[in-house]
């Protein structure tokens, strides 16, 4: 399950695409929190305060099995390293496996 913001900006679209293809999440929620930070210097530098710099991500994926929270976060930062180098400023991450989120695996 992936939910989308009403209108996706280019950064949010790339984040969504990379996370979907790499982690095959059971759930993915992306919130663009940039408007809350439009007064910060990095935000003002990007399109006069209308850029995409701050996101909250909630990801449920079995790719996180056996990994610590720090390892999970490093996975995300590695996947999004290009975006971070190009102006993505902040990520708030909640990462869980299906079991941790209470989502049952479909039986085959």
Sine and cosine of phi, psi and omega as CSV:
sin_phi,cos_phi,sin_psi,cos_psi,sin_omega,cos_omega
0.00,0.00,0.81,-0.59,0.05,-1.00
-0.77,-0.63,0.74,-0.67,0.04,-1.00
-0.94,-0.34,0.51,-0.86,-0.08,-1.00
-0.86,-0.50,0.48,-0.88,0.15,-0.99
-0.95,0.31,0.37,-0.93,-0.02,-1.00
-0.78,0.62,-0.73,0.68,0.06,-1.00
-0.74,-0.67,0.88,-0.47,-0.04,-1.00
-0.99,0.14,0.74,-0.67,0.15,-0.99
-0.99,0.12,0.12,-0.99,-0.05,-1.00
-0.90,0.44,-0.62,0.79,0.00,-1.00
-0.92,0.38,-0.74,0.68,0.01,-1.00
-0.87,0.50,-0.62,0.78,0.03,-1.00
-0.89,0.46,-0.67,0.74,0.01,-1.00
-0.93,0.37,-0.67,0.74,0.04,-1.00
-0.84,0.54,-0.77,0.64,-0.02,-1.00
-0.86,0.51,-0.73,0.68,-0.03,-1.00
-0.88,0.48,-0.74,0.67,-0.03,-1.00
-0.90,0.43,-0.68,0.74,-0.02,-1.00
-0.93,0.36,-0.65,0.76,0.02,-1.00
-0.89,0.45,-0.70,0.71,-0.06,-1.00
-0.96,0.27,-0.58,0.81,-0.08,-1.00
-1.00,0.07,-0.59,0.80,-0.12,-0.99
-0.96,-0.29,-0.22,0.97,-0.04,-1.00
0.67,0.74,0.86,0.50,-0.12,-0.99
-0.94,0.33,0.53,-0.85,0.14,-0.99
-0.97,0.24,-0.46,0.89,0.05,-1.00
-0.53,-0.85,0.64,-0.77,0.04,-1.00
-0.57,-0.82,0.87,-0.49,0.06,-1.00
-0.83,-0.56,0.80,-0.60,0.01,-1.00
-0.85,-0.53,0.82,-0.57,0.07,-1.00
-0.91,-0.42,0.80,-0.60,0.09,-1.00
-1.00,0.05,0.95,-0.30,-0.04,-1.00
-0.99,-0.14,0.20,0.98,-0.12,-0.99
-0.86,0.51,-0.59,0.81,-0.03,-1.00
-0.86,0.51,-0.46,0.89,0.01,-1.00
-0.96,0.28,-0.20,0.98,-0.09,-1.00
-0.84,-0.54,0.32,0.95,-0.10,-0.99
-0.89,0.46,-0.31,0.95,0.02,-1.00
-1.00,0.08,-0.18,0.98,0.00,-1.00
-0.96,0.26,0.53,-0.85,-0.04,-1.00
-0.82,0.57,-0.73,0.69,0.00,-1.00
-0.88,0.48,-0.56,0.83,0.00,-1.00
-0.95,0.32,-0.69,0.72,0.01,-1.00
-0.89,0.45,-0.55,0.83,-0.02,-1.00
-0.93,0.36,-0.38,0.92,-0.03,-1.00
-0.98,-0.19,0.97,-0.24,0.08,-1.00
0.85,0.53,0.58,0.82,0.08,-1.00
0.89,0.45,0.47,0.88,0.05,-1.00
0.98,-0.17,0.11,0.99,0.02,-1.00
-0.94,-0.35,0.23,0.97,-0.05,-1.00
-0.98,0.19,0.02,-1.00,0.01,-1.00
-0.93,-0.36,0.98,-0.20,-0.10,-0.99
-0.82,-0.57,-0.39,0.92,-0.10,-1.00
-0.77,-0.64,0.82,-0.58,0.00,-1.00
-0.70,-0.72,0.55,-0.84,0.19,-0.98
-0.95,-0.32,0.76,-0.65,-0.04,-1.00
-0.84,-0.54,0.74,-0.67,0.14,-0.99
-0.87,-0.49,0.88,-0.48,-0.12,-0.99
-0.77,-0.64,0.79,-0.62,0.11,-0.99
-0.91,-0.42,0.90,-0.43,-0.04,-1.00
-0.47,-0.88,0.65,-0.76,0.07,-1.00
-0.96,0.27,-0.12,0.99,0.13,-0.99
-0.90,0.44,-0.28,0.96,0.00,-1.00
-1.00,0.05,-0.10,0.99,-0.03,-1.00
-0.82,0.57,0.72,-0.69,0.07,-1.00
0.97,0.23,0.09,1.00,-0.03,-1.00
-0.94,-0.34,0.57,-0.82,0.07,-1.00
-0.96,0.27,0.23,-0.97,0.05,-1.00
-0.84,0.55,-0.68,0.73,-0.01,-1.00
-0.90,0.44,-0.66,0.75,0.03,-1.00
-0.90,0.43,-0.63,0.78,0.04,-1.00
-0.89,0.45,-0.71,0.70,0.00,-1.00
-0.90,0.43,-0.63,0.77,0.05,-1.00
-0.89,0.46,-0.59,0.81,0.06,-1.00
-0.85,0.52,-0.72,0.69,-0.03,-1.00
-0.91,0.41,-0.73,0.68,0.00,-1.00
-0.88,0.47,-0.59,0.81,0.04,-1.00
-0.92,0.40,-0.69,0.72,0.03,-1.00
-0.87,0.48,-0.55,0.83,-0.09,-1.00
-0.96,-0.29,0.37,0.93,-0.08,-1.00
-0.87,0.49,-0.62,0.79,0.00,-1.00
-0.90,0.43,-0.67,0.74,0.01,-1.00
-0.92,0.40,-0.61,0.79,0.04,-1.00
-0.91,0.42,-0.60,0.80,0.04,-1.00
-0.94,0.35,-0.40,0.92,-0.09,-1.00
-0.97,-0.24,0.23,0.97,0.10,-0.99
0.80,-0.60,-0.26,0.97,0.12,-0.99
-0.89,0.46,0.83,-0.56,-0.21,-0.98
-0.97,-0.23,-0.60,0.80,-0.15,-0.99
-0.52,-0.86,0.68,-0.74,0.11,-0.99
-0.80,-0.60,0.77,-0.64,0.15,-0.99
-0.96,-0.28,0.87,-0.50,-0.17,-0.99
-0.89,-0.45,0.72,-0.70,0.20,-0.98
-0.83,-0.56,0.91,-0.41,-0.10,-1.00
-0.84,-0.54,0.78,-0.63,-0.01,-1.00
-0.62,-0.78,0.41,-0.91,0.19,-0.98
-1.00,0.09,0.17,-0.99,0.05,-1.00
-0.85,0.52,-0.69,0.73,-0.02,-1.00
-0.89,0.45,-0.69,0.72,0.00,-1.00
-0.90,0.44,-0.52,0.85,0.00,-1.00
-1.00,0.04,-0.11,0.99,0.00,-1.00
0.97,0.23,0.42,0.91,0.03,-1.00
-0.99,-0.16,0.85,-0.53,-0.01,-1.00
-0.97,0.24,0.57,-0.82,0.07,-1.00
-0.99,0.17,0.72,-0.69,0.03,-1.00
-0.90,0.43,0.73,-0.69,0.02,-1.00
-1.00,0.09,0.54,-0.84,-0.04,-1.00
-0.97,-0.24,0.00,0.00,0.00,0.00
